[in-house]
Amino acid sequence: NYAQAYNNLGVAYKQQGKLESAIATYEQALELNPDLAEVHYNLGLIYYQRGQNQQAQDAFAEALDIDPELAGAHNNLGMLLQSQGKFDEAIKSFKAALDQKPNLVSAQVNLGAAYIAKSEPALAIPTLRKVIEQKPEMAEAHYHLGKALQAQKRWEEALRSYNEAINQQPELASAYA
């Protein structure tokens, strides 16, 4: 159908960095079929990337109204809410994403980071350890685990986690400093 074709074209524009064209194309898709959750989600991604948080939140919410099982929309909505300091709402969104896709690594890492941001490192640790079991090469998980362990004054374990993060991605060492 043409709405899906417009969505695919919008994805191609986004991949090329042509965000205005992607937005216009997604809007054309929605004119043809306003019930395509994926299109609302894709619009939300662009708005979030551009810092247009209210539009992103609205687009993710619309996508979830249409398809409550869209794990990516839950995850990205959680990231947006966390960036606004709405940790409880973010945690709820990350958990909803994981209800749909229990092994969605990005949602697991984001959930761990949200627990840390909410000053609940004890809740972050098992979540992040699960990620590391699945993807031991994921520097971000090691980094957040280090933060959680440090918050609990578990210094040696925290140092090991930070060192593993740097070992996995040495070019990110300055970003973690």
N, C-alpha and C positions, 0 to 999 in steps of 0.2 A: 504494500500500500504506500501511497505517496507520503503520508505523515512519517512513516518509518524511514523512508528514503531521505526526507528532510532531516530527520534526526541523525542519520548516518553522515549526511553532508556536514551537519553542524559539528559532529565529532571530528571529521577531517579538518574543518576550519580551525577548531580548537587545537588540534595537534600541530597545526602550522603556526599557531600563535595569532591567528586572525580572529580575535575575540568578538569584535563587533559583527563580523560576518556570521560567526557561530551563533551569536545571540539572535540576529535577524532570522537566521535559518531555523533555529529552534522555535521562534515565535510563529514562523510559517507552519511548522509541524503542529503546533498547538491550535492554530486556527482550523486545521483540518481534523484534528483529533485531540481535544483538550484533556482526554483521559489517559494519555500516555505518561505513566509515572516516570519512565526513564528520561523523557525530555525535561520534565520539571527538575529532576535530579541533576541532569547535565547543566541546566541553567543555574541551579544552585551552586554547582562547582565553580562556574565562571564568576558568579557574583562573589563567592567566598574568596576566590583567588584575587579579585579586584578590591577586596575590603568592603564590599557593599553588603554588610552583615544582615541588615533587615531583609533585603531582597533575597539573600541566600537562605535565611531562615524561613521565609515565606515559601520559597521554591521547594526546600526540603520538606516542609510541612505538607505542602500540596502533594508532593510525590508520595509521602507516607499516608495521606488520606486516601489516595488511589490504591496504593499497594503497601500495606502495613508491614509486609515481609521484606521490604527492600533494605537489606542490611547496610549497604553503602550509605544510604540516606541517613539511617540512624547514626552511623559512625561519624559522618561528616557534620551532622547536626550537633552531635556531642562535642566535636572539636570546636565548633563555633561557640557553643554554650560555655565550654571550658575557657575559651579565650576571653569571655565576658565575665569570668569569675563565678559563673553559675554551676558550681561543682556538683551539687545534688542532681540537677537536671541533666548535666553532662553524663554523670555516672548512669543514670537511668537510660539515656540514649545508647551508651556503650553496651550496657547489659541487653538492651533490646536488639542491638546488632548481633550480639553473641547468641541470643536466643535463636536467631535465624541462621547464623553461621558460626557454630561454636569454635571453629578453628580459624576465624578471621583474625589473623595476627595483628593487623593494624588496630583493630578494636581492643584486643587484649592489651597491647602496649598503651593505648590511649586510656584505657580503664586504669591501668597501673599508675600512669602519670596523673590522672585525676585524683586518685586516692592520695598520692603524695601531695598534690596541690591542696587537698582538703585536710592535710596534716593527719592522715590515716595510713602511715607507711606499713603498718602490720597487715593491712588488707591488700596493699600493693604487692608485697613480696611473693605470695603464692601465685598470683596472676603472672607476674614477670618471670618467675622460675618456670612456669608452664611454657611461656613463649620460648625461653632459652632452651628447654628440652626439645621443642619442635624446630627451632631455628637458632642453633648455637652461634651462628655467624652474625646475628643481628645486633649490631653495636648499640643501637638505641635502647634495646631491652636491657643490655648490660649496664648502660649508663643510668637508666631509671632505677634499676635494681640497686646500683651503687648509691643513688640518692636516698632510696628508702632505707637501706642499711645504715647509711650515715645518720639519718634522722633518728635512728634507734641507737646511735652511738656504738654500732658494731663496726668499728674502724677497720679491722683487718679484712673482713668480708667486703666492706665497701671499697677498700683499695683494690682488692682482687677484681671486683666488678668493673671499676673504672679502668684498670689496666687492660682488662679483656676488651672493653669497649674501644680503647685506643688500639689494641692489637688488631681488632677486626677492621677498624677504619682509621688508620693513622692520620689521614688527611682531615679528619674531623676533630682531632685533639684540641685545636685552638677554639673550635666552636663549643666544646665542653668546658673550656677553662672559665 
